[in-house]
């Protein structure tokens, strides 16, 4: 599958399918960031050493934004059960070198 690595604030790269018909690549290519106001709020709250959970991570936009601000002592646990977004999330973690900052959990936390 062909992919894009789209750069958002803080130099974070989000890997998505190379298909602008999908919501995530379309939004990130158009806005160069996520569209929800919460992303700015999350970025302002994260400090080095923060411990965070991203439940339903999808492509990991929030988890990756958090990881970028953790320093070396924080950690993010990203939960995503869906196969394609999970693959993109794993690729994004590797692309950003966040392996030591993030744990990806391949499961759902609710039905």
PyMOL commands that set and color helices and strands:
alter all, ss='L'
color gray80, all
select helices_A, chain A and resi 9-11+23-31+38-45+61-67+83-96
alter helices_A, ss='H'
color red, helices_A
select strands_A, chain A and resi 3-8+12-17+51-55+75-79+102-105
alter strands_A, ss='S'
color yellow, strands_A
deselect
rebuild
show_as cartoon
